[in-house]
């Protein structure tokens, strides 16, 4: 896999440019203080240790080295934005997503019936370009989300997620905020609940069991997205931060910039090769995409939506003085 391709189980809508070293200057900080804090928890911030130096970490992703940063207090949603919540946004705002404007999106092969409107994605043959796949019909025209109100909204690009945030008076989390929140106060643990994926044999998240992409055993109870409160929350009260769906962050992706980033409220670089995704998804498996860990990261282009990418929102506590 070349450096110009996403290093995970999701393809990209367009071909990403080669990775380049971004400016060492940080992106401008954006505040959101008007949105509702219903179904959010307040985190008091602090100096978390982010990243990982464990053997499974991916240095070429910029996952290591471990670094200490300061994060201001903020509110973060207990769970990703659901179909019900995204539907309310669409209904009230009249917003049309990028997939709806383009007429197609990307769907994992196991979740669609054979259809002449499907086109396999080169390099990732388990993904198909499906005509008519949009957030309200995530796997194609024959599907709908009416029976999935509490599942995470998918087929939502970074641009779509940002539009939702602007409407709701919130914003996407920075990667530092997301990782700080995901850890739930457990410093340098692999997962929000500790170091064992299935402590005492108990499934704690929705990821792939079996052999990817041929065999999906769904031992955790789900072969696609799960309702957002299907598993126990972390110690901060946040649900499904690991597995289920990738979650968009506000930062541009650059694996080198993080080595010299500002240590106070890092916002990401001025430019990069796409936007950061965190948390992994129901398609992640240790043999192929072992990125369902707190510190792991990947990226995709701002216009890409898939059946395994969603988003969670945050709100600032108060404006800067």
Secondary structure as GFF3:
##gff-version 3
##sequence-region A 1 321
A	DSSP	beta_strand	40	43	.	.	.	ID=ss1
A	DSSP	beta_strand	49	50	.	.	.	ID=ss2
A	DSSP	three_ten_helix	59	61	.	.	.	ID=ss3
A	DSSP	beta_strand	67	68	.	.	.	ID=ss4
A	DSSP	beta_strand	74	77	.	.	.	ID=ss5
A	DSSP	alpha_helix	83	93	.	.	.	ID=ss6
A	DSSP	alpha_helix	98	102	.	.	.	ID=ss7
A	DSSP	beta_strand	104	108	.	.	.	ID=ss8
A	DSSP	three_ten_helix	109	111	.	.	.	ID=ss9
A	DSSP	beta_strand	118	121	.	.	.	ID=ss10
A	DSSP	beta_strand	124	131	.	.	.	ID=ss11
A	DSSP	alpha_helix	158	168	.	.	.	ID=ss12
A	DSSP	beta_strand	171	172	.	.	.	ID=ss13
A	DSSP	alpha_helix	175	183	.	.	.	ID=ss14
A	DSSP	three_ten_helix	199	201	.	.	.	ID=ss15
A	DSSP	beta_strand	210	211	.	.	.	ID=ss16
A	DSSP	beta_strand	215	216	.	.	.	ID=ss17
A	DSSP	beta_strand	246	252	.	.	.	ID=ss18
A	DSSP	three_ten_helix	257	259	.	.	.	ID=ss19
A	DSSP	beta_strand	275	278	.	.	.	ID=ss20
A	DSSP	beta_strand	298	300	.	.	.	ID=ss21
A	DSSP	beta_strand	309	310	.	.	.	ID=ss22
A	DSSP	beta_strand	313	316	.	.	.	ID=ss23
###
